[in-house]
Amino acid sequence: MSALNELVEVGMKFHGHKCPAMPLGIRAAAAAMRVLGVDRAPDKELYLISETGKGHAAGCFLDGMMVATGCTYGKSNIEKKYYNKMAFTLVEAATGRAVRVRLKDEFFKNLLEKSPFVKLRSEGVAPQDVPAEIADPLVEKVLSMPEEMFLEIGEVTTVELPKGKGCFDAKPCAKCGELTFVNAMKDGVCGACR
C-alpha cells in the first residue's frame, strides 16, 4: 500500500488536483503491470496505447497511467487513440506481450451518474474547487476497493510495435529555415511548412 500511496502523491503533484479518475488510472496501470510481470519503465521498456479522448475525465485517468507506468509523451512510448474510452493496452516492448484494461461498464456508468464529484464538474465547478469532503472519500474509495469491482483485465496477447532508433540528425527546413529532425522532413521541408 505504501508504494501505491507514493504513486498517488506523485500523481497528485503531477496532475495538479485531487480527483478520483487519476488514481483510477494508477490502479488500472498497476494491475496491467502486475499481469505482465513488469516494473515501471525508466526508459522505453513499456509502451502504452491509450483509448482515452479529451474534454472529460479520461485525461485525468491517462495522467495516472503515465505516473504508474513511466510511459510518457517525452519518451515517445505512449500513443493516444482518441476513442473516448476509459481503456488502454500496456505492452512490454521487448517481447510484445500486451494486456488491455478498462473500467467495467457498470462502474463507469455509476461514476458518471451518481458521483457528487462528477455532478459538480458537470455544473462547471473546476476540479480544484470541488470541496475536500467530496473529493477525499472518493479518492480513498478508489485506493481501497478491490480491482475486480472496477477493472476488466483482458488476456495477455502479443502486439507488434514499430521498430526503429531515435533520430539524432537535424537540418534546416528549406522553407522556414528552422532546424528539424530529418526523419520528419519530406524533400527538405518540415511538416509545418508542407
C-alpha positions in Angstrom: 0.0 0.0 0.0 2.9 2.4 0.7 4.1 2.1 -3.0 0.5 2.9 -4.1 0.4 5.9 -1.8 3.7 7.2 -3.1 2.5 6.9 -6.7 -0.7 8.8 -5.7 1.3 11.5 -4.0 3.5 11.9 -7.1 0.4 11.7 -9.3 -1.4 14.5 -7.4 1.6 16.8 -7.8 1.9 15.9 -11.5 -1.8 16.1 -12.2 -2.5 19.3 -10.2 -5.7 18.5 -8.5 -7.4 15.8 -6.4 -9.9 13.7 -8.3 -10.9 10.0 -8.4 -10.0 9.5 -12.1 -6.2 10.0 -11.7 -5.9 7.3 -9.0 -8.1 5.0 -11.1 -5.5 5.3 -13.8 -2.8 4.5 -11.4 -4.7 1.4 -10.1 -5.5 0.3 -13.6 -1.9 0.6 -14.9 -0.6 -1.1 -11.8 -2.9 -4.0 -12.5 -1.7 -4.2 -16.1 1.9 -4.2 -14.9 1.2 -6.9 -12.4 -0.4 -9.1 -15.1 2.5 -8.6 -17.4 5.1 -9.1 -14.6 6.8 -5.8 -15.4 8.0 -2.8 -13.5 7.7 0.9 -14.2 9.6 2.0 -17.3 12.7 4.1 -16.7 13.1 4.4 -20.5 11.1 2.6 -23.2 10.6 -0.8 -21.7 6.8 -0.4 -21.8 4.5 1.1 -24.4 1.1 2.4 -23.6 -1.8 2.6 -26.1 -4.4 4.8 -24.6 -8.0 4.8 -25.8 -8.9 7.9 -24.0 -10.0 11.2 -25.6 -10.2 14.8 -24.4 -12.8 17.0 -22.8 -13.7 14.6 -20.0 -12.2 12.7 -17.1 -10.2 10.4 -19.4 -7.4 12.9 -19.3 -7.1 12.5 -15.5 -7.2 8.7 -16.0 -4.4 9.0 -18.5 -2.2 11.1 -16.2 -2.5 8.3 -13.6 -1.4 5.7 -16.2 1.6 7.8 -17.1 2.7 8.2 -13.5 2.3 4.4 -12.8 3.9 3.1 -16.0 6.6 5.7 -16.7 5.2 5.9 -20.3 5.3 9.5 -21.4 5.0 11.6 -24.5 8.5 12.8 -23.9 9.9 9.3 -24.2 7.6 8.6 -27.1 6.4 5.3 -25.5 2.7 6.3 -25.4 0.1 6.9 -28.1 -3.5 8.2 -27.7 -6.2 6.8 -30.0 -9.0 9.3 -29.1 -11.6 6.6 -28.8 -13.1 8.3 -25.7 -13.0 5.2 -23.7 -11.6 4.6 -20.2 -9.3 1.8 -21.6 -5.7 1.2 -22.6 -3.3 -1.6 -23.7 0.0 -1.9 -22.0 2.8 -3.6 -24.0 6.1 -5.0 -22.8 8.3 -3.5 -25.6 11.0 -6.3 -25.7 8.5 -9.1 -26.1 5.3 -7.5 -27.5 3.3 -9.1 -24.6 0.3 -6.9 -24.0 -2.8 -6.6 -21.9 -5.9 -4.4 -22.4 -7.5 -3.0 -19.3 -10.7 -0.9 -19.0 -13.1 0.3 -16.4 -16.1 -2.1 -16.1 -19.2 -0.6 -17.7 -21.4 -0.7 -14.6 -18.7 1.0 -12.5 -18.1 3.6 -15.2 -21.8 4.3 -15.6 -22.3 4.7 -11.8 -19.4 7.2 -11.7 -21.0 9.3 -14.4 -24.5 9.2 -13.0 -24.0 9.0 -9.2 -20.7 10.7 -8.3 -21.1 14.0 -6.4 -17.7 14.9 -7.9 -18.9 14.4 -11.5 -22.1 16.3 -10.7 -20.2 19.3 -9.6 -17.8 19.1 -12.5 -20.7 18.9 -15.0 -22.1 22.1 -13.4 -18.9 23.8 -14.3 -17.0 23.6 -10.9 -13.3 23.4 -11.5 -11.7 20.2 -10.2 -9.5 22.1 -7.7 -12.6 23.8 -6.3 -14.5 20.6 -5.5 -14.6 20.5 -1.7 -12.3 18.1 0.0 -15.2 16.5 1.8 -16.4 15.3 -1.6 -13.1 14.5 -3.3 -11.2 12.8 -0.4 -13.7 10.0 0.3 -13.9 9.2 -3.5 -10.1 9.0 -3.8 -9.9 6.8 -0.7 -12.6 4.5 -2.1 -10.6 4.2 -5.4 -7.5 3.4 -3.4 -9.1 0.8 -1.2 -11.6 -1.1 -3.3 -10.7 -4.5 -4.8 -9.8 -4.1 -8.5 -12.3 -6.7 -9.5 -15.0 -4.2 -8.6 -14.0 -1.7 -11.2 -11.5 -3.2 -13.7 -11.9 -5.6 -16.6 -8.5 -7.1 -17.4 -8.1 -8.9 -20.7 -6.0 -11.9 -21.6 -2.3 -11.4 -22.3 -1.8 -11.2 -26.1 1.0 -10.1 -28.4 1.3 -6.7 -30.1 3.7 -5.8 -32.9 5.3 -2.5 -32.1 7.1 -0.4 -34.7 10.9 -0.8 -34.6 13.4 2.0 -35.0 16.1 4.1 -33.4 15.8 7.6 -32.3 16.9 10.3 -34.8 19.8 12.5 -33.9 20.3 14.3 -37.2 18.7 17.7 -37.9 18.8 20.0 -40.9 17.3 23.4 -41.6 13.9 23.3 -43.4 14.1 24.6 -47.0 11.1 26.9 -46.4 11.3 28.3 -42.8 14.9 27.6 -42.1 14.2 26.1 -38.7 16.3 23.1 -37.6 14.2 20.0 -37.9 14.9 16.3 -37.2 15.4 14.7 -40.7 13.0 11.8 -40.0 10.2 14.4 -40.0 11.2 16.1 -43.2 10.0 15.4 -46.8 12.0 16.8 -49.7 13.9 19.0 -47.2 10.7 20.6 -45.9 9.4 20.3 -42.3 5.8 19.1 -41.5 4.8 22.7 -40.5 5.7 24.1 -43.9 4.2 21.4 -46.1 
